[in-house]
Amino acid sequence: MPVYPFNIHLGPMQVTGYGIMMMVSFLTGGWLIMLELQRRGLNRDYSSDVVMAALVGGILGAKIWYAVLKGDLGSLFSLGGLVWYGGFLGGVAAVLANGWRLGVPTRWTLQLTAPALAASYAIGRVGCFLVGDDYGGPTSLPWAVSFPEGLPPSTAGNLAAFGVAIPQGVDPSTLLAVHPTQLYETTLMFLAFLVLWQWRKRDWGTGALLGVYLMMAGVERFFIEILRAKDDRFFGGFTAAQITSIVLVVVGVTVFTRLRGAGAAAPGEYLSVSPKPNVK
């Protein structure tokens, strides 16, 4: 089944499916954090603080990571080129730094953002599917799709450039059906979100939940990378994302182990302050 890019034209401006889903992912993450703050009787304003910091830090981190991978600093100023792990690390750094600025204990930031991260990632991968980016290798499975106008199109020539083995004699311009790995990730991380959303009520130490998220995210991405059409298998056949995934799992185990029995942390003054009522 061919899948074409989902774009909306508003006069001279074009809004891509990726941009739409990226916006939805940030809004959903903020909404989930707000719900949890409300459930705990804490300052709901912190949800918007987290979203703004994550947006700025995430975009900068994703661009910097892409530029480093490609060895092209000029790509920092291009419209394309966003790498999720770079965005994740940049967003984490910005959110933690902003939390410190506001006097929010780090453990509370970790606790509040864990389910939201899984849900946001699941939604963001739908955006990748809508523009034909980050797909997998060729397959004959019933749900295989092709991307005639993907980034790049899923032709035999482009897949070969990613290091995918293509049978001899296949014309490079032949459009091939591939694994929709973006939707695989959406499904897996949505399931992870459901688990985290239930486990957020468990009597673990404040912040331990993020360790669970990191382990889930790392394992999921490591195995999805096996199916991905990638050209960055530099580390003994492993991709850069797989190496990062292993680090993520190790960090997740460490965070969970250290914080699970650490008890509840005080939320601090900023989180304890009730939000100002709307003035009409």
NORQUIFEN-V22662 format. One line per field, one symbol per residue. psi: psi as a letter, one per 40 degrees, with the letter a starting at -180 (. if undefined). burial: + if it has 9 or more other C-alpha atoms within 8 Angstrom, else -. Layout:
psi = ???
burial = ???
This chain:
psi = hihihhihhgbehhhidddddddddddddddddddddddefihedddddddddddddddddddddddddefgddedeidaghhddddddddddddddddddefhhdddddddeddddddddddddddddeefifiaiiieideiiigdfagiifiddddddeehhhiiehhdehhihihgddddddddddddddddddeeeigiihedddddddddddddddddddeihiffgdgfeiidddddddddddddddddddedeeahiheidddehiihihh.
burial = --+++--------+++++++++-+++++++++++++++---+++-++-+++-++++++++++++++++------++----+++-++++++++++++-+++--+++++++++++++++++++++++++++++++++++------+++++++--++++++++-+++---------+++++++++++++++++-+++-++--+---+++++++++++++++++++-++-++++--+----+++++++++++++++++++++++-++-+-++-+++--------
